[in-house]
């Protein structure tokens, strides 16, 4: 299986060639590209600032062509891309129109990068479940024509709500609800335009059964965000970082069993950026190599089974 890692905290626009080479040397095949860093929704909502994505799409593509050429030279693929989030600002129609335009331009970059999947967070709504569903269906439906044009699969993700200091369930954390979203949106699209990104860490935070959750998603699962936490905060650390006694906080065995059950054959993609944030520069390559080794181990366990 192919193994990937996020670009965030590994490289940015100024050093992408060095970063891509570091990713390759550590043992990864793929990148989860953090294009989300190019738009801060808070600034967009408060000040109307959208300096990068307000550019014409061709200018944005020209900006990224050198990075795609570097990835081709180095031998790294773009396995998935993370769109900016959140995708909805209550009461701000101008911001919401700009967000949709931004995500459509992200799909154009996906096409340039030959990246098949764009992860687009669903809207977390404080009102009723019916209102939340209506908002999400309306939002994702707007993306269907561009997804067909650019040949991109849009992946929803299981979310949590932690703004009060407590970790609560949020949209798509119920995996039957998540599966229903994917099926309903694909029915509207008339073809398979939507899939799911399973975030292991979010499932751990909410005490979900990893194996059963993955079995509910089945073939709807297209991408992964693999990372660890202590069961209390969304820490985005390397696998096997947290244990209580002789048990790991994240049920890694159940996670791998679930992937085996459903025949997952996509990228094992890690979203472990906090393991690099405060690490001395001299140790970052070793940490990336460890994360890649976890990916290789996961792949071997699944293939042996």
SVG drawing of the C-alpha trace seen along z (x, -y; Angstrom):
<svg xmlns="http://www.w3.org/2000/svg" viewBox="-35 -44 55 57">
<polyline fill="none" stroke="black" stroke-width="0.4" points="0.0,0.0 1.1,-3.6 1.9,-5.7 1.4,-9.5 1.9,-12.4 0.6,-16.0 2.7,-18.8 1.9,-21.1 4.9,-21.7 7.2,-19.9 7.3,-22.5 5.7,-25.7 5.8,-27.7 9.4,-28.8 11.0,-25.3 8.7,-22.8 11.5,-21.0 13.4,-20.4 10.3,-19.3 9.2,-16.9 12.6,-15.4 12.5,-15.0 9.1,-13.2 10.5,-10.9 13.7,-10.1 11.6,-9.3 9.8,-6.5 6.6,-8.1 5.0,-7.8 2.3,-10.5 1.5,-13.9 -1.7,-15.2 -1.4,-18.8 -2.4,-21.5 -3.8,-24.0 -6.0,-25.1 -3.1,-27.2 -3.7,-29.6 -7.0,-30.9 -7.9,-31.9 -11.7,-31.9 -11.6,-34.2 -9.9,-37.0 -12.3,-36.4 -15.3,-36.7 -14.1,-39.7 -12.2,-41.7 -13.3,-40.3 -9.7,-39.3 -9.2,-36.5 -5.9,-37.5 -4.8,-34.1 -8.1,-32.5 -9.5,-35.8 -7.0,-35.5 -8.1,-34.0 -7.8,-30.2 -5.1,-30.2 -2.9,-32.4 -3.3,-30.0 -2.4,-27.0 0.7,-28.8 1.7,-29.4 1.6,-25.7 3.0,-24.3 6.7,-24.4 5.7,-22.4 4.0,-19.7 7.1,-19.5 9.3,-19.2 7.1,-16.4 7.3,-14.6 11.2,-14.8 11.4,-13.6 8.8,-10.8 6.1,-11.8 2.4,-11.7 -0.4,-13.9 -2.7,-11.4 -5.2,-13.9 -5.7,-17.6 -7.2,-19.4 -9.5,-22.3 -9.8,-25.4 -12.2,-25.2 -14.7,-25.9 -16.8,-26.1 -19.7,-28.3 -19.9,-31.6 -23.4,-32.1 -25.0,-35.3 -22.2,-36.2 -23.4,-35.5 -20.3,-37.2 -17.9,-35.0 -19.9,-31.8 -19.9,-32.6 -16.1,-33.2 -15.6,-29.9 -17.4,-28.0 -15.3,-29.7 -12.2,-28.9 -13.1,-25.2 -13.8,-25.1 -10.3,-26.5 -8.9,-23.9 -10.4,-21.3 -8.6,-22.9 -5.3,-22.5 -6.2,-18.9 -6.6,-18.3 -3.2,-19.9 -1.6,-17.8 -3.4,-14.6 -4.8,-14.4 -8.0,-12.4 -9.4,-13.4 -10.3,-16.8 -11.2,-16.7 -13.9,-19.3 -15.2,-19.5 -19.0,-19.5 -20.8,-22.4 -21.1,-22.1 -24.4,-23.7 -25.6,-24.6 -29.3,-24.4 -31.4,-21.3 -30.2,-18.2 -32.6,-18.9 -31.2,-22.4 -27.6,-21.1 -28.5,-18.5 -30.2,-21.0 -27.2,-23.4 -24.7,-20.6 -26.8,-19.2 -27.1,-22.7 -23.4,-23.4 -22.1,-20.1 -24.6,-20.2 -23.0,-23.5 -19.7,-21.7 -21.0,-18.9 -20.5,-20.5 -16.9,-21.5 -16.1,-18.0 -17.4,-16.5 -15.4,-19.0 -12.1,-18.4 -12.6,-14.7 -12.2,-15.1 -13.9,-13.1 -15.0,-15.3 -14.5,-13.6 -16.5,-14.5 -14.9,-13.9 -16.1,-12.8 -16.1,-15.9 -16.2,-16.8 -17.2,-19.9 -14.8,-21.1 -15.4,-24.8 -16.9,-24.6 -13.9,-22.6 -15.9,-19.4 -15.6,-17.0 -19.0,-16.5 -20.2,-14.6 -20.7,-16.7 -21.7,-16.2 -20.7,-12.8 -19.4,-11.5 -22.3,-9.0 -21.1,-6.8 -24.6,-5.8 -25.4,-9.4 -22.1,-9.8 -22.9,-6.9 -26.3,-8.4 -24.8,-11.7 -22.5,-10.1 -25.3,-8.0 -27.7,-11.0 -25.1,-13.3 -24.1,-10.7 -27.7,-10.2 -28.1,-13.9 -24.9,-13.9 -26.0,-10.8 -22.5,-9.2 -19.9,-8.7 -18.6,-12.2 -18.5,-11.9 -16.6,-9.7 -15.4,-9.8 -12.2,-10.6 -12.0,-8.7 -10.2,-10.6 -8.8,-8.1 -8.0,-10.7 -11.5,-12.2 -13.0,-8.7 -10.7,-8.1 -11.7,-11.4 -15.4,-10.4 -14.8,-6.8 -15.9,-5.2 -15.3,-1.6 -12.8,-1.8 -13.5,1.5 -17.3,1.2 -17.1,-2.4 -15.1,-1.4 -17.4,1.4 -20.3,-1.0 -18.5,-3.2 -17.4,-0.3 -16.5,-1.2 -17.5,-4.8 -14.1,-5.2 -11.6,-6.8 -9.1,-8.6 -7.6,-8.6 -6.3,-11.0 -4.2,-8.8 -3.0,-10.3 -3.0,-9.7 -4.2,-11.6 -4.8,-11.1 -8.5,-10.8 -9.0,-14.3 -7.6,-16.7 -7.1,-16.6 -3.3,-16.4 -2.4,-15.0 0.6,-13.0 2.4,-9.9 0.8,-6.5 1.4,-4.7 2.1,-7.9 -0.5,-7.4 -1.3,-4.5 -3.0,-3.8 -1.2,-0.9 -0.7,1.7 -3.5,0.5 -3.1,-2.1 -5.7,-5.0 -6.3,-4.5 -7.4,-0.9 -4.8,-0.5 -5.6,3.2 -9.3,2.5 -8.5,-0.2 -6.4,2.2 -9.0,4.9 -11.6,2.5 -9.6,1.6 -9.0,5.2 -12.7,6.0 -13.7,3.5 -10.8,4.2 -9.4,0.7 -6.6,0.3 -6.1,-3.5 -3.3,-5.6 -2.4,-5.2 -2.2,-8.9 -0.9,-10.4 -2.0,-13.8 0.7,-14.0 1.8,-17.6 1.9,-18.3 4.6,-15.6 6.9,-18.0 5.8,-21.4 8.2,-21.7 10.7,-19.1 14.3,-20.2 15.1,-20.5 17.8,-17.8 15.2,-15.2 12.4,-15.9 13.8,-13.5 13.9,-10.7 10.3,-11.4 9.1,-11.3 11.0,-8.0 9.2,-6.6 5.8,-7.7 6.6,-6.1 7.7,-3.0 4.3,-2.9 2.7,-3.1 4.8,-0.2 4.0,1.8 0.2,1.1 0.5,2.2 2.3,5.4 -0.2,6.3 -3.1,5.8 -1.4,7.7 -0.5,10.7 -4.1,10.9"/>
</svg>
